[in-house]
Amino acid sequence: IKDIFRVIASGESTEKDDEQLVDLVKEEIVRTAQSIKTPTGSIEAAARRAKILVTELTAAYTSIIYKSKTTELAKTNFGRFQRTVQNIVEFIKRGQFVV
C-alpha cells in the first residue's frame, strides 16, 4: 500500500494503480476486522484502519494535485482521488468486511 502511495505522490500513477490500491485497502480492512474476535471491536478496528489509510491516501493525492502543472491535470488528479475514496467508503458502508 505504501509503495502505491509513493507512486501516486510522485505523479507517475495511473487509474490502474488506483484500482489496485482500492483492492489492497479492502484486503487490509478485512484483515484488520478479522483479527478482532468481537463484532463491535471488529467494526471499530476496521474503521480506525480505514481512517488511517484514507488519511495517507489524501496526503498522497494532495501532493500530486499541488504539483500538477496545469489546471486540467489538477482536476483529473482530484477526480481520481474522489473516485478512489468513494470506492473505499462504499465498501465500508456495505459492511462486507464484518465476519
N, CA and C of each residue as an Amber inpcrd file, in Angstrom:
protein
   297
   0.8420000  -1.1930000   0.0000000   0.0000000   0.0000000   0.0000000
   0.8820000   1.2510000   0.0000000   1.8830000   1.2450000   0.8420000
   2.7580000   2.4250000   0.9320000   3.4880000   2.6770000  -0.3880000
   3.8410000   1.6040000  -1.0980000   4.5020000   1.7710000  -2.3960000
   3.5840000   2.4860000  -3.3850000   2.3170000   2.1270000  -3.3790000
   1.3700000   2.7810000  -4.2920000   1.1670000   4.2350000  -3.8790000
   1.1200000   4.5090000  -2.5700000   1.0260000   5.9000000  -2.1210000
   2.2030000   6.7130000  -2.6620000   3.3970000   6.1280000  -2.6320000
   4.5850000   6.8280000  -3.1400000   4.4740000   7.0630000  -4.6490000
   3.9690000   6.0720000  -5.3670000   3.8000000   6.2200000  -6.8210000
   2.8010000   7.3300000  -7.1170000   1.7030000   7.3580000  -6.3680000
   0.6970000   8.4110000  -6.5620000   1.3210000   9.7770000  -6.3010000
   2.0070000   9.9100000  -5.1750000   2.6040000  11.1960000  -4.8070000
   3.6580000  11.6480000  -5.8140000   4.2760000  10.6940000  -6.4950000
   5.3110000  11.0360000  -7.4800000   4.7210000  11.5640000  -8.7870000
   3.4460000  11.2870000  -9.0040000   2.8180000  11.7190000 -10.2500000
   2.9240000  10.7050000 -11.3630000   3.4570000   9.5410000 -11.0640000
   3.6630000   8.5090000 -12.0830000   2.5680000   7.4450000 -12.0780000
   1.5050000   7.6600000 -11.3400000   0.4740000   6.6290000 -11.2070000
  -0.5670000   6.7150000 -12.3180000  -1.3180000   5.6330000 -12.4340000
  -2.4040000   5.5470000 -13.4110000  -3.6790000   5.1350000 -12.6790000
  -4.7780000   5.1100000 -13.4040000  -6.0330000   4.6580000 -12.8040000
  -5.9450000   3.1930000 -12.3930000  -5.1140000   2.4310000 -13.0740000
  -4.9110000   1.0330000 -12.6950000  -4.2940000   0.9560000 -11.2940000
  -3.3860000   1.8770000 -10.9880000  -2.8110000   1.9400000  -9.6380000
  -3.8940000   2.2520000  -8.6110000  -4.8230000   3.1310000  -8.9790000
  -5.9350000   3.4620000  -8.0770000  -6.7580000   2.2170000  -7.7700000
  -7.0570000   1.4460000  -8.8090000  -7.8450000   0.2250000  -8.6270000
  -7.1030000  -0.7750000  -7.7460000  -5.8140000  -0.9160000  -7.9910000
  -5.0090000  -1.8300000  -7.1820000  -4.9810000  -1.3560000  -5.7270000
  -4.8720000  -0.0590000  -5.5320000  -4.8630000   0.4940000  -4.1810000
  -6.1740000   0.2050000  -3.4620000  -7.2920000   0.4050000  -4.1370000
  -8.5960000   0.1260000  -3.5260000  -8.6750000  -1.3410000  -3.1200000
  -8.2350000  -2.2310000  -3.9830000  -8.2520000  -3.6650000  -3.6540000
  -7.3860000  -3.9660000  -2.4330000  -6.1980000  -3.3770000  -2.3770000
  -5.3070000  -3.6040000  -1.2380000  -5.8790000  -3.0290000   0.0550000
  -6.5000000  -1.8650000  -0.0390000  -7.1200000  -1.2550000   1.1430000
  -8.2650000  -2.1320000   1.6370000  -9.0750000  -2.6400000   0.7220000
 -10.1650000  -3.5410000   1.1100000  -9.6170000  -4.7650000   1.8330000
  -8.5640000  -5.3600000   1.2820000  -7.9530000  -6.5350000   1.9130000
  -7.4370000  -6.1970000   3.3080000  -6.8200000  -5.0430000   3.4520000
  -6.2850000  -4.6200000   4.7480000  -7.4120000  -4.4050000   5.7590000
  -8.5060000  -3.8290000   5.3250000  -9.6510000  -3.6090000   6.2100000
 -10.2350000  -4.9460000   6.6550000 -10.3700000  -5.8820000   5.7380000
 -10.8890000  -7.2140000   6.0750000  -9.9520000  -7.9070000   7.0570000
  -8.6510000  -7.8600000   6.7900000  -7.6720000  -8.4840000   7.7070000
  -7.7690000  -7.8800000   9.1000000  -7.8790000  -6.5670000   9.1480000
  -7.9760000  -5.8850000  10.4380000  -9.2390000  -6.3110000  11.1690000
 -10.3580000  -6.3540000  10.4620000 -11.6270000  -6.7530000  11.0810000
 -11.5620000  -8.1930000  11.5740000 -10.9490000  -9.0670000  10.8040000
 -10.8840000 -10.4790000  11.1790000  -9.9340000 -10.7340000  12.3420000
  -9.0320000  -9.8130000  12.6040000  -8.0790000 -10.0080000  13.6980000
  -8.7150000  -9.7650000  15.0660000  -9.8930000  -9.1720000  15.0850000
 -10.6140000  -8.9020000  16.3340000 -11.7860000  -9.8700000  16.4190000
 -11.9730000 -10.4690000  17.5750000 -12.9530000 -11.5560000  17.6990000
 -14.3780000 -11.1090000  18.0310000 -14.5640000  -9.8630000  18.4380000
 -15.9240000  -9.4130000  18.7460000 -16.4500000  -8.5530000  17.6050000
 -17.7430000  -8.6440000  17.3100000 -18.2940000  -7.8500000  16.2010000
 -18.0680000  -6.3430000  16.3640000 -18.3350000  -5.8230000  17.5600000
 -18.1640000  -4.3840000  17.7740000 -16.7020000  -3.9850000  17.6370000
 -15.8280000  -4.7540000  18.2570000 -14.3970000  -4.4670000  18.1640000
 -13.8940000  -4.5780000  16.7460000 -14.4270000  -5.5390000  16.0260000
 -14.0500000  -5.7590000  14.6400000 -14.3980000  -4.5390000  13.7860000
 -15.6020000  -4.0410000  13.9580000 -16.0520000  -2.8700000  13.1960000
 -15.2240000  -1.6420000  13.5560000 -14.9940000  -1.4460000  14.8500000
 -14.2250000  -0.2790000  15.2890000 -12.7870000  -0.3310000  14.7750000
 -12.1670000  -1.4980000  14.8460000 -10.7890000  -1.6400000  14.3670000
 -10.7080000  -1.3960000  12.8620000 -11.6530000  -1.9410000  12.1240000
 -11.6720000  -1.7430000  10.6700000 -11.8700000  -0.2710000  10.3300000
 -12.7510000   0.3940000  11.0630000 -13.0000000   1.8180000  10.8160000
 -11.7520000   2.6540000  11.1050000 -11.0650000   2.3410000  12.1990000
  -9.8290000   3.0670000  12.5240000  -8.7770000   2.8630000  11.4370000
  -8.6290000   1.6280000  10.9870000  -7.6330000   1.3300000   9.9510000
  -7.9920000   2.0420000   8.6470000  -9.2640000   2.0230000   8.2910000
  -9.7130000   2.7080000   7.0750000  -9.4240000   4.2030000   7.1680000
  -9.6680000   4.7770000   8.3310000  -9.4230000   6.2100000   8.5270000
  -7.9460000   6.5360000   8.3100000  -7.0710000   5.7150000   8.8590000
  -5.6290000   5.9310000   8.6970000  -5.2380000   5.8320000   7.2210000
  -5.7370000   4.8080000   6.5470000  -5.3880000   4.6130000   5.1360000
  -5.9190000   5.7390000   4.2560000  -7.1250000   6.2120000   4.5320000
  -7.6850000   7.3130000   3.7390000  -6.9050000   8.6000000   4.0070000
  -6.4400000   8.7830000   5.2350000  -5.6110000   9.9480000   5.5480000
  -4.3140000   9.9060000   4.7400000  -3.6870000   8.7390000   4.6690000
  -2.4540000   8.5930000   3.8860000  -2.7260000   8.7910000   2.3920000
  -3.8510000   8.2810000   1.9360000  -4.2560000   8.4590000   0.5400000
  -4.4510000   9.9440000   0.2320000  -5.0990000  10.6450000   1.1430000
  -5.3360000  12.0770000   0.9690000  -4.0160000  12.8320000   0.8630000
  -3.0630000  12.4800000   1.7030000  -1.7540000  13.1380000   1.6540000
  -1.0690000  12.8970000   0.3070000  -1.1350000  11.6670000  -0.1880000
  -0.5010000  11.3480000  -1.4720000  -1.1460000  12.1380000  -2.6100000
  -2.4630000  12.1760000  -2.6310000  -3.1420000  12.8980000  -3.7100000
  -2.9920000  14.4030000  -3.5740000  -2.9820000  14.9040000  -2.3480000
  -2.7780000  16.3400000  -2.1510000  -1.4440000  16.7560000  -2.7480000
  -0.4440000  15.9400000  -2.5250000   0.8860000  16.2240000  -3.0640000
   0.8570000  16.3340000  -4.5860000   0.2590000  15.3640000  -5.2380000
   0.2720000  15.3760000  -6.7000000  -0.6630000  16.4480000  -7.2730000
  -1.7470000  16.7410000  -6.5860000  -2.6470000  17.8010000  -7.0630000
  -1.9090000  19.1390000  -7.0430000  -1.1910000  19.4050000  -5.9540000
  -0.4450000  20.6650000  -5.8720000   0.7240000  20.7230000  -6.8470000
   1.2800000  19.5750000  -7.2040000   2.3990000  19.5350000  -8.1500000
   1.9320000  19.5840000  -9.6050000   0.6310000  19.4650000  -9.8380000
   0.1040000  19.4500000 -11.2070000   0.5220000  20.7160000 -11.9470000
   0.9750000  20.5310000 -13.1670000   1.4790000  21.6570000 -13.9590000
   0.3680000  22.4580000 -14.6370000  -0.8140000  21.8530000 -14.7710000
  -1.9350000  22.5660000 -15.3810000  -3.1830000  22.3870000 -14.5240000
  -4.1130000  23.2810000 -14.7140000  -5.3850000  23.1820000 -14.0040000
  -6.1160000  21.9140000 -14.4030000  -6.0420000  21.5770000 -15.6770000
  -6.7170000  20.3720000 -16.1720000  -6.1580000  19.1150000 -15.5100000
  -4.8510000  19.0410000 -15.3910000  -4.2230000  17.8930000 -14.7370000
  -4.6060000  17.8360000 -13.2580000  -4.6670000  18.9760000 -12.6150000
  -5.0800000  19.0240000 -11.2070000  -6.5130000  18.5130000 -11.0640000
  -7.3870000  18.9160000 -11.9820000  -8.7790000  18.4480000 -11.9450000
  -8.8540000  16.9400000 -12.1650000  -8.0580000  16.4350000 -13.0890000
  -8.0250000  14.9920000 -13.3520000  -7.5730000  14.2320000 -12.1120000
  -6.5030000  14.7080000 -11.4920000  -5.9950000  14.0510000 -10.2860000
  -6.9980000  14.1300000  -9.1420000  -7.6700000  15.2620000  -9.0230000
  -8.6810000  15.4010000  -7.9770000  -9.8410000  14.4370000  -8.2200000
 -10.2370000  14.2790000  -9.4650000 -11.2970000  13.3290000  -9.8060000
 -10.9060000  11.9020000  -9.4690000  -9.6620000  11.5430000  -9.7500000
  -9.1710000  10.2020000  -9.3880000  -9.2070000  10.0170000  -7.8790000
  -8.7880000  11.0380000  -7.1560000  -8.8170000  10.9920000  -5.6910000
 -10.2480000  10.7600000  -5.1970000 -11.1870000  11.5340000  -5.7250000
 -12.5860000  11.3950000  -5.3050000 -13.1200000   9.9890000  -5.5730000
 -12.8570000   9.4530000  -6.7520000 -13.3420000   8.1100000  -7.0950000
 -12.7200000   7.0470000  -6.1910000 -11.4430000   7.1890000  -5.9200000
 -10.7570000   6.2070000  -5.0790000 -11.3300000   6.2080000  -3.6700000
 -11.4760000   7.3810000  -3.0900000 -12.0430000   7.4750000  -1.7380000
 -13.4820000   6.9800000  -1.7400000 -14.2530000   7.3280000  -2.7520000
 -15.6490000   6.8910000  -2.8230000 -15.7460000   5.3690000  -2.8600000
 -14.8750000   4.7220000  -3.6020000 -14.8790000   3.2540000  -3.6520000
 -14.5920000   2.6490000  -2.2820000 -13.6710000   3.2330000  -1.5500000
 -13.3520000   2.7440000  -0.2040000 -14.5300000   2.9790000   0.7360000
 -15.1190000   4.1580000   0.6820000 -16.2600000   4.4860000   1.5450000
 -17.4380000   3.5570000   1.2620000 -17.7190000   3.3040000   0.0020000
 -18.8280000   2.4040000  -0.3440000 -18.5840000   1.0000000   0.2010000
 -17.3540000   0.5390000   0.1350000 -17.0090000  -0.7720000   0.6780000
 -17.2770000  -0.8070000   2.1830000 -16.8630000   0.2270000   2.8760000
 -17.0760000   0.2950000   4.3300000 -18.5740000   0.3350000   4.6390000
 -19.3140000   1.1410000   3.9050000 -20.7540000   1.2740000   4.1630000
 -21.4990000  -0.0410000   3.9480000 -21.0460000  -0.8420000   2.9990000
 -21.6990000  -2.1300000   2.7510000 -21.4110000  -3.1320000   3.8590000
 -20.3530000  -2.8910000   4.6340000 -20.0250000  -3.7640000   5.7600000
 -19.5710000  -5.1500000   5.3650000 -19.0170000  -5.2950000   4.1790000
 -18.5970000  -6.6090000   3.6910000 -17.3730000  -7.1500000   4.4200000
 -16.7850000  -6.3480000   5.2690000 -15.5860000  -6.7780000   5.9760000
 -15.9110000  -7.4530000   7.2960000 -17.1670000  -7.3920000   7.7240000
 -17.5650000  -7.9580000   9.0150000 -17.7400000  -9.4620000   8.8790000
 -17.1570000 -10.1980000   9.8310000 -17.2590000 -11.6610000   9.8040000
 -18.3850000 -12.1500000  10.6790000
